[in-house]
Amino acid sequence: MNVVVVSGRLSSAPVVRELQSGSVLMSFELTTKVEDASVSVPLVWFDPPQNVSVDAGDEVAAVGTIRRRFYRAGGVTQSRTEVVVAHLGPITDKKSRTARQRWLAAAMGADDVGEVRSA
């Protein structure tokens, strides 16, 4: 199963662009902690809801999938590993751990946080 949950602060403002297909792509970077080290995670969100308002410095949680995308640049094949966002939400509660758990439960369709912990 390819499911990722990541939370942290947005380290860049979202860049929104329209693709040739007519889809909208929002891309941004999230900084999170892994074993006391800061790690930058690239996020992309296809056709995000129009009412989404996030900016650099916002604390968010994202649920999505990991993908590795290949492309050609300068005559060389390159790749980028990124998280394709399915759900994104702000973490506004001072007790961010509890807020993350509640938000994740809602994003996954669980009735309560206990269902997410045991999943």
C-alpha positions as CSV (number, residue, x, y, z in Angstrom):
1,M,0.0,0.0,0.0
2,N,1.4,3.4,-0.9
3,V,0.1,5.9,1.7
4,V,2.1,8.7,3.3
5,V,1.3,11.1,6.1
6,V,3.6,14.0,6.7
7,S,3.3,17.1,8.8
8,G,5.4,20.1,9.3
9,R,5.8,23.8,8.2
10,L,5.6,24.9,4.6
11,S,9.0,26.2,3.7
12,S,7.9,27.9,0.5
13,A,4.8,29.6,-0.8
14,P,2.8,27.4,-3.1
15,V,3.3,27.7,-6.9
16,V,0.1,27.2,-8.8
17,R,0.2,26.6,-12.6
18,E,-2.2,25.3,-15.2
19,L,-1.1,22.3,-17.2
20,Q,-1.7,21.8,-20.9
21,S,-4.4,19.2,-19.9
22,G,-6.4,22.0,-18.2
23,S,-5.6,20.5,-14.7
24,V,-4.2,22.8,-12.0
25,L,-1.0,21.8,-10.2
26,M,0.0,23.3,-6.8
27,S,3.5,22.6,-5.7
28,F,5.3,23.5,-2.5
29,E,8.0,22.3,0.0
30,L,7.3,21.1,3.5
31,T,9.9,20.9,6.2
32,T,9.5,18.2,8.8
33,K,11.7,16.6,11.5
34,V,13.2,13.1,11.2
35,E,15.3,12.0,14.1
36,D,16.0,15.7,15.1
37,A,17.1,16.6,11.6
38,S,15.1,18.9,9.3
39,V,14.0,17.3,6.0
40,S,12.5,19.0,3.0
41,V,9.7,17.1,1.3
42,P,8.4,18.2,-2.1
43,L,4.5,18.1,-2.3
44,V,2.4,18.4,-5.4
45,W,-1.4,18.6,-5.5
46,F,-3.4,18.1,-8.6
47,D,-6.6,20.1,-8.9
48,P,-6.7,21.4,-5.3
49,P,-9.9,22.9,-4.0
50,Q,-10.2,26.6,-5.0
51,N,-10.7,27.7,-1.4
52,V,-7.3,26.3,-0.3
53,S,-5.2,29.1,1.3
54,V,-1.8,28.1,2.6
55,D,1.4,30.1,2.7
56,A,5.1,29.7,3.7
57,G,5.3,29.1,7.5
58,D,1.9,27.5,7.8
59,E,1.9,24.2,9.8
60,V,0.0,21.5,7.9
61,A,-0.6,17.8,7.7
62,A,-0.8,16.0,4.3
63,V,-2.1,12.6,3.3
64,G,-1.1,11.2,-0.1
65,T,1.1,8.9,-2.1
66,I,4.8,8.8,-2.9
67,R,5.8,8.8,-6.6
68,R,9.0,9.1,-8.5
69,R,8.6,11.2,-11.6
70,F,11.1,11.0,-14.5
71,Y,11.7,13.8,-17.0
72,R,14.3,15.1,-19.4
73,A,16.1,18.3,-18.8
74,G,19.2,19.4,-20.7
75,G,19.3,16.2,-22.7
76,V,19.6,14.1,-19.5
77,T,16.9,12.0,-17.8
78,Q,16.4,13.1,-14.2
79,S,14.0,12.0,-11.5
80,R,12.2,13.6,-8.5
81,T,10.5,11.8,-5.6
82,E,7.5,13.7,-4.3
83,V,4.3,13.3,-2.3
84,V,1.1,13.6,-4.4
85,V,-1.3,15.2,-2.0
86,A,-4.8,13.8,-1.6
87,H,-5.8,15.7,1.5
88,L,-4.1,18.7,3.1
89,G,-5.1,20.5,6.3
90,P,-3.8,23.2,8.6
91,I,-2.6,22.3,12.1
92,T,-3.9,25.3,14.1
93,D,-4.3,23.7,17.6
94,K,-1.6,24.5,20.2
95,K,-1.6,20.8,21.0
96,S,-0.5,19.9,17.5
97,R,-0.2,16.2,18.1
98,T,-3.9,15.9,19.0
99,A,-4.8,18.2,16.1
100,R,-2.9,16.0,13.7
101,Q,-4.6,12.9,15.0
102,R,-8.0,14.4,14.7
103,W,-7.3,15.8,11.3
104,L,-5.9,12.5,10.1
105,A,-8.9,10.6,11.4
106,A,-11.2,12.9,9.5
107,A,-9.1,12.7,6.3
108,M,-9.1,8.9,6.4
109,G,-12.8,8.7,7.1
110,A,-12.4,7.2,10.6
111,D,-15.1,7.7,13.2
112,D,-12.5,8.5,15.9
113,V,-8.8,8.8,16.5
114,G,-8.6,5.3,17.9
115,E,-9.4,3.8,14.6
116,V,-6.4,5.6,13.0
117,R,-4.0,4.6,15.7
118,S,-4.8,0.9,15.2
119,A,-4.8,1.1,11.4
